[in-house]
Structures are given as C-alpha cells and as structure tokens.
C-alpha cells in the first residue's frame, strides 16, 4: 500500500461523527472485520461513509441478478488489471450462479473496445461464439464500452433491452459497472492489499476455494 492503513477502530482523538462512520462500515462488513479497502478510505471518514452507503446499496439493495452484476464487476477488474477486485468478486460471481467456464470467458475474452474497428468486430464475434449466454454477452460488451470508451453505442445499449433487462435493472447494472470502475481505480492507484504485482487467481483456484 502506498499509504499506511488507517486504524481498525476509531482513534481516541476522533469525534462522535467518525465513531459513527466506523460503526456503519463495520455493520455492513459484519461478521467480517474491516477490509484493506475500508482502512484505506478511512483516512477520510466522510468519503468512507459515502462510499459505504453507495456501494452498500449496489451490493444489497438492488434487484438485478447478483451473478450478472458480479460477472460485470469481474470484467471491470480484468479490463483495469485490478487483482484485488478480481480475487474478491470472482468467488461471489460463482456463488451467484455464474459457471466456471463463463467466469473464465470474462477473464480471457479480448476487449471489444480497442479503437481498431476490425479488431473490435473480431472480438465481438468471439463473444458471440463464447460459452456466455445472451444476457451475459450483452453485459460483457456493455461493460467493455462503459469501461474503455465511456460512451456506449446505441446498438449495445439496445441489446440490454433485447435480452430482457428492464429499466431498473439497467440503472442498477450501469451504476454497478461505474461504481466498480471507481473501486478498481482506487485499488490500483494506491495498491490496496498489495496485489498490483501479483497474478489474479485462476478460476480453478477459486472453485477449489469454495469447496
């Protein structure tokens, strides 16, 4: 980590507002302790509090399929080389019903957004021929465009509707992809968890870890 971690309990000099923020974050993590991401953010308790509220809503108050959302988060991690994010969320994708072969596709399929139209078309063909189902394919391409291009093509957005996502699900999926792009950029910039020089866990390792 490029900074020291904040203390895992409120400093004695902290006021009641900071103590309440620690308590809210601890409540969301329960029964786990605070994680390195929390202890990085807690250098700025107000930012940590807002982060906790926003990501907590995405994680626990949305109706979009959890496996689909986690697959998108994993794709963000791959595109942004965020090892910490992949290692944390790939097991959640598997728990959410994503098959190991589908998770592997999210890791190895080339980005469909490179700036080279021919390469992008070839990558889209690979997605269409992959083991991903149509909903997963639509989400992966949408994630690629949001992450690498920011602007999303009309046809890519329309595909989300075509495969059955409703307005609320699209909003939740979009905020999830945007939010975890923010997470990955924070993690990688500060090397939270000291993972930047490590390899992402393989899907086989992750599957074994869930047994």
C-alpha positions in Angstrom: 0.0 0.0 0.0 1.3 3.4 -0.9 -0.1 4.8 2.4 -0.3 3.4 5.9 -3.7 1.9 6.7 -6.0 3.8 9.0 -6.6 2.2 12.4 -9.2 -0.5 12.5 -11.0 1.3 15.4 -11.7 5.0 15.7 -8.7 6.9 17.0 -9.1 8.2 20.6 -8.9 11.8 19.2 -11.8 11.2 16.8 -15.1 12.8 17.4 -18.5 11.0 17.6 -19.2 11.5 13.9 -16.1 9.5 13.0 -17.0 6.8 15.5 -20.5 6.5 13.9 -18.9 6.2 10.5 -16.7 3.3 11.7 -19.8 1.7 13.2 -21.8 1.9 10.0 -19.0 0.4 7.9 -18.4 -2.3 10.5 -22.1 -3.2 10.4 -22.0 -3.7 6.6 -19.0 -5.9 6.9 -20.2 -8.0 9.8 -19.3 -10.7 10.6 -16.0 -9.9 8.8 -13.6 -7.3 10.1 -12.9 -4.1 8.2 -11.0 -4.9 4.9 -8.0 -3.1 3.5 -10.2 -1.1 1.2 -12.1 0.3 4.3 -8.8 1.0 6.1 -7.6 3.0 3.1 -10.8 5.0 2.7 -11.0 5.8 6.4 -8.2 8.3 6.2 -11.1 10.4 5.1 -14.1 9.3 7.2 -16.7 11.4 5.2 -15.5 9.8 2.0 -15.5 6.4 3.5 -19.0 6.9 4.8 -20.4 8.0 1.4 -18.5 5.1 -0.3 -20.0 2.6 2.1 -23.5 3.9 1.5 -23.3 3.9 -2.3 -21.6 0.5 -2.7 -23.7 -0.9 0.1 -26.8 0.0 -1.9 -25.4 -1.6 -5.1 -24.5 -4.8 -3.2 -27.5 -5.3 -1.0 -30.5 -3.2 -2.2 -30.6 -4.0 -5.9 -32.8 -6.4 -7.8 -30.5 -7.1 -10.8 -29.3 -10.7 -10.8 -26.3 -11.0 -8.5 -24.4 -13.3 -10.8 -24.8 -10.9 -13.7 -23.7 -8.0 -11.6 -20.7 -9.8 -10.3 -19.7 -11.0 -13.8 -19.7 -7.3 -14.8 -17.5 -6.4 -11.8 -15.1 -9.2 -12.7 -14.9 -7.9 -16.3 -14.1 -4.4 -14.9 -11.3 -6.0 -12.8 -9.9 -7.7 -15.9 -10.0 -4.6 -18.1 -8.4 -2.5 -15.4 -5.9 -5.1 -14.2 -7.4 -4.9 -10.6 -6.1 -8.0 -9.0 -7.7 -7.2 -5.6 -11.1 -6.7 -7.2 -11.0 -9.9 -9.2 -9.9 -12.0 -6.3 -12.7 -10.5 -4.1 -15.5 -10.7 -6.6 -14.9 -13.7 -8.8 -15.9 -16.1 -5.9 -19.1 -14.0 -5.5 -19.8 -14.5 -9.2 -19.5 -18.2 -8.8 -21.7 -18.1 -5.7 -24.2 -16.1 -7.7 -24.6 -18.9 -10.2 -22.0 -18.0 -12.8 -20.5 -21.2 -14.2 -16.7 -21.6 -14.0 -16.5 -21.7 -17.8 -18.5 -18.5 -18.0 -16.3 -16.8 -15.5 -13.2 -17.9 -17.4 -14.6 -16.3 -20.6 -14.9 -12.9 -18.7 -11.2 -13.2 -18.0 -9.8 -14.3 -21.3 -12.1 -12.8 -24.0 -10.3 -9.8 -25.6 -11.7 -6.3 -25.0 -14.3 -5.4 -27.6 -13.2 -1.7 -27.4 -9.6 -1.1 -28.7 -10.1 1.8 -31.1 -9.5 -0.5 -34.0 -12.8 -1.3 -35.8 -11.6 -4.6 -37.3 -10.2 -5.9 -34.0 -13.3 -4.8 -32.2 -15.5 -6.6 -34.7 -13.4 -9.8 -34.3 -13.6 -9.5 -30.5 -17.4 -9.2 -30.7 -17.6 -12.3 -32.8 -15.6 -14.2 -30.2 -18.1 -13.0 -27.5 -21.0 -14.3 -29.7 -19.3 -17.7 -30.0 -18.3 -17.9 -26.4 -19.8 -20.0 -23.6 -21.6 -16.9 -22.3 -25.4 -16.9 -22.6 -27.0 -14.0 -24.5 -27.7 -11.9 -21.3 -24.0 -12.3 -20.2 -22.8 -11.5 -23.7 -24.8 -8.2 -23.7 -23.5 -7.3 -20.2 -19.9 -8.1 -21.1 -19.9 -5.8 -24.2 -21.8 -3.1 -22.3 -19.1 -3.3 -19.5 -16.3 -3.1 -22.1 -17.8 0.1 -23.7 -18.5 1.7 -20.3 -15.0 1.0 -19.0 -12.9 1.6 -22.1 -14.9 4.0 -24.2 -17.3 5.6 -21.7 -19.7 6.4 -24.5 -22.0 3.4 -25.2 -23.2 2.7 -28.8 -26.9 2.7 -29.3 -26.9 -0.9 -30.6 -25.0 -2.1 -27.5 -27.5 -0.4 -25.2 -30.4 -1.7 -27.2 -29.1 -5.2 -26.8 -29.6 -5.0 -23.0 -33.3 -4.4 -23.6 -33.4 -7.1 -26.2 -32.2 -9.8 -23.8 -34.8 -8.8 -21.2 -33.3 -6.2 -18.8 -35.9 -3.7 -17.5 -35.2 -0.1 -16.7 -34.4 -0.6 -13.1 -32.0 -3.5 -13.8 -30.2 -1.4 -16.4 -29.8 1.5 -14.0 -28.5 -0.9 -11.3 -26.2 -2.6 -13.8 -24.9 0.7 -15.0 -24.3 2.1 -11.5 -22.6 -1.2 -10.6 -20.2 -1.0 -13.5 -19.5 2.6 -12.9 -19.1 2.1 -9.2 -16.7 -0.7 -9.5 -14.6 1.1 -12.1 -14.2 3.7 -9.3 -13.3 1.0 -6.9 -10.7 -0.6 -9.2 -9.1 2.7 -10.0 -8.7 3.5 -6.2 -7.4 0.0 -5.5 -4.8 0.0 -8.3 -3.7 3.7 -7.8 -2.9 3.1 -4.1 -2.1 -0.7 -4.4 -4.6 -1.5 -1.7 -3.9 -5.0 -0.4 -0.5 -5.1 -2.1 -1.8 -7.0 -5.1 -0.6 -5.0 -8.1 2.4 -7.2 -8.8 0.5 -10.4 -8.3 -1.5 -12.6 -10.7 -5.2 -12.9 -10.5 -6.3 -16.2 -9.0 -7.3 -18.8 -11.6 -10.9 -19.9 -11.9 -9.8 -23.4 -10.9 -8.2 -22.0 -7.7 -11.4 -20.1 -7.0 -13.6 -23.1 -7.5 -11.4 -25.2 -5.2 -11.6 -22.4 -2.6 -15.3 -22.6 -2.5 -15.3 -26.4 -1.7 
